Amino acid sequence: MKHFAEAVLNGHPDKFCDLLADRIIRELYRKETGAYAQIEVSVWSNKIFLTGAWVTKNPVTIPIRELVVELGEEIGYTNRNCVKATDYVIIDEICKVVGNPRKWTGFSGDQNIVTGYAGYDAKTRFLPPEQFLVWHLRDSLMDSIERGLLQDQGPDGKVLITMFEEHDGWKPQTILVTLQQQESLSFYELTERVEQVLHQAWKKLRQHDHRWIGRWDEIQLIVNPNGPLVNGGSAADNGQTGRKLVMDYYGPRIAIGGGAIYGKDLYHIDRLGAFQARRFALELVRNGAQEALVRICFAPGMAAPLMIDLKTDRRPTLDAHDYFHFDNMRERVNESDLEYQLSGLGTFYNDTLSWCSPVKTLASKQIMNL
């Protein structure tokens, strides 16, 4: 079977917007537990546009410029890059309301179709292997940009892979990398360094899991087919929260159903439902199911789901209707879910499950960041 997957690096303008929106919400939660926020971020050139709203019981001030610079420099928008975090002009149109956040977080305020998936095993983080592979390559590039052969390159970039799932394993066919580079580095040298970084990532992957098959020289590697990419980030493209939904969920093989994750309050049904559906699917697979696909329909103002559809070969040990009741999901919210690092698999997938770690139970604190 043929499979495809794509991921973007943190310096991509869309992902920068996602991460900035979450940083603002995280800072708001630090100021006031149980606050409500829904933040949209757009970026173009040296301008950042903030819209949306937050609600707190008491007036709150967030150091947004400090958050922009902190995040931007952590990503790589420094003086060595064409995009400098310190140069951004911030247009803040966030509606800041003083009131009771429970008016927005105490019930399902929107309709949504949520999809949760888990399959394979812990060695793929219970994700489709193509999605696991593209994130592994993405993280390898970002790690090298921070401290390795590709230091100071990027931080804007994309990775796309094509692969075959065969009876005896998974065989990549193509790896396509688009990566921003410094003018001082030749195009030839960039491609050589990218090849070395990904070759090492491939060897590490094969040591980790023998289901990855094929020789490195059998994989077609394509680097910047349009030629050198010097201007990246918002200097070359606009960005917006919520535009990388397929990447943020399970890849193109699994229909996502629901809305965006980043920039949404942890109590918003888009994010809350997505987290809980993933956890429910994980519990099914950890209890012996080969694969689990969970789909739930929610209606605004209604605590109980309109419909739940489970596609799995194992009977759940949890009552799905009780599990997905809004009040029960709300009680399981952990605001530390926003304390994730830029590396790894971000907010939605469980980046605490290392390749060789034992399977954890659903109640474990270890799996709060799914």
Secondary structure as GFF3:
##gff-version 3
##sequence-region A 1 370
A	DSSP	beta_strand	2	8	.	.	.	ID=ss1
A	DSSP	alpha_helix	13	31	.	.	.	ID=ss2
A	DSSP	beta_strand	36	44	.	.	.	ID=ss3
A	DSSP	beta_strand	47	56	.	.	.	ID=ss4
A	DSSP	alpha_helix	64	75	.	.	.	ID=ss5
A	DSSP	three_ten_helix	85	87	.	.	.	ID=ss6
A	DSSP	beta_strand	89	92	.	.	.	ID=ss7
A	DSSP	beta_strand	95	98	.	.	.	ID=ss8
A	DSSP	alpha_helix	102	105	.	.	.	ID=ss9
A	DSSP	beta_strand	112	119	.	.	.	ID=ss10
A	DSSP	three_ten_helix	122	124	.	.	.	ID=ss11
A	DSSP	alpha_helix	129	147	.	.	.	ID=ss12
A	DSSP	beta_strand	157	166	.	.	.	ID=ss13
A	DSSP	beta_strand	169	179	.	.	.	ID=ss14
A	DSSP	alpha_helix	187	208	.	.	.	ID=ss15
A	DSSP	three_ten_helix	216	218	.	.	.	ID=ss16
A	DSSP	beta_strand	220	223	.	.	.	ID=ss17
A	DSSP	three_ten_helix	233	235	.	.	.	ID=ss18
A	DSSP	beta_strand	239	240	.	.	.	ID=ss19
A	DSSP	alpha_helix	245	248	.	.	.	ID=ss20
A	DSSP	alpha_helix	269	286	.	.	.	ID=ss21
A	DSSP	beta_strand	291	298	.	.	.	ID=ss22
A	DSSP	beta_strand	307	312	.	.	.	ID=ss23
A	DSSP	alpha_helix	320	323	.	.	.	ID=ss24
A	DSSP	alpha_helix	326	331	.	.	.	ID=ss25
A	DSSP	three_ten_helix	335	338	.	.	.	ID=ss26
A	DSSP	three_ten_helix	365	367	.	.	.	ID=ss27
###
